[in-house]
Amino acid sequence: MNAVIGPLGPGARAPHATTPGGDEVGTTAARRVVVLVSGVGSNLAALLAAHDDVAFGARVVGVVSDNPAAGALGLARAAGIPTVVVAPRDFADRASWDRGLADAVGVFSPELVVSAGFMRILGAGFLARFPDRVLNTHPALLPAFPGASGVRDALEHGVKITGCTVHVVDAGVDTGPIVAQAAVAVEPDDDEASLHERIKVVERALLVDCVGRIARGGLRIDGRRVVIG
């Protein structure tokens, strides 16, 4: 079993990094986290609320989006976090966009990348730059109901318990090793919107817990098995 991310030792220092404009991206003993966003940024907000606590062990040092109108960018800027937009329309093809995204994230020298409501599939080139260091959240209990319609699919299937998953991203769609899961009961009068809102509340807490525990204790992957600490 290999340590993909080793434990954060006392006195540890993060690598030096600068923005594309040459400004220093603050050095911190906490794990450096880059967050990928496309929308309003509720998961990002939860991470930002946690990262000022030294005991958390991780700090968001950059936010990267495919969408220049993403509300999450405003949250990041208000918190003093550097932001980068890598819009697909600015690239000739998918492969060049994937390289551009990896380059933008790489500027911040992250030890962990969190896909938090990022509505694009990450390509092989990106994942090769950050192997086994990219986390994603999914609003269902994987491997059940993968893909963009997980909440709707769970409802249509008539399940009584669904939930959310934090997993390591691999080349498939929601197929990577599972880091943690939390259950959410399906109420008799739930529709897709009401169920998704309750899942989001649990998802935010689960993501913050996973990022903090990985930051402090490290992460190991052995096949499908993920161990934190």
Stockholm file with secondary structure:
# STOCKHOLM 1.0

chainA/1-229         MNAVIGPLGPGARAPHATTPGGDEVGTTAARRVVVLVSGVGSNLAALLAAHDDVAFGARVVGVVSDNPAAGALGLARAAGIPTVVVAPRDFADRASWDRGLADAVGVFSPELVVSAGFMRILGAGFLARFPDRVLNTHPALLPAFPGASGVRDALEHGVKITGCTVHVVDAGVDTGPIVAQAAVAVEPDDDEASLHERIKVVERALLVDCVGRIARGGLRIDGRRVVIG
#=GR chainA/1-229 SS CEEEECCCCTTCCCCCCBCTTSCBCCCCSSEEEEEEESSSCHHHHHHHHHHTSGGGCEEEEEEEESCTTCHHHHHHHHTTCCEEECCGGGSSSHHHHHHHHHHHHHTTCCSEEEESSCCSCCCHHHHHHSTTCEEEEESSCTTSSCSTTHHHHHHHHTCSEEEEEEEECCSSSSCSCEEEEEEEECCTTCCHHHHHHHHHHHHHHHHHHHHHHHHHHCEEEETTEEEEC
#=GC SS_cons         CEEEECCCCTTCCCCCCBCTTSCBCCCCSSEEEEEEESSSCHHHHHHHHHHTSGGGCEEEEEEEESCTTCHHHHHHHHTTCCEEECCGGGSSSHHHHHHHHHHHHHTTCCSEEEESSCCSCCCHHHHHHSTTCEEEEESSCTTSSCSTTHHHHHHHHTCSEEEEEEEECCSSSSCSCEEEEEEEECCTTCCHHHHHHHHHHHHHHHHHHHHHHHHHHCEEEETTEEEEC
//
